[in-house]
Amino acid sequence: MNNLHLLTIIAEDALASSIEREIVGMGAKGYTASSVSGKGLHGVRDNQWEGENVKIETIVSEDSCKRILGHLQVKYFDRYAMIAFYHPVHVVRTTHFL
């Protein structure tokens, strides 16, 4: 059985294109992105004037997940409002993700 992980990244909307391009370059076969709102350490982010957030989700191998998280930590975490988390998932059509 393959170790697949659902990786979720919530970030400032302005970073979406860069992050999407980078995660594909690091092994993601695809992703789903959607606009989200919420409140965190940086306050409420729920409108275009304060800046919106994007949630990017992808299913990747364990190795790709670690590589992507390491990249995000180095490039973005210290400078941008961003959170990332993952958990193991069982996928029926694994050929779509490997």
Secondary structure, DSSP 4 states (H G I P E B T S, - for coil): ---EEEEEEEEEGGGHHHHHHHHHHTT-S--EEEEE-EEETTEEE-BTTTB-EEEEEEEEEHHHHHHHHHHHHHHTTTTS-EEEEEEEE--S-GGGT-
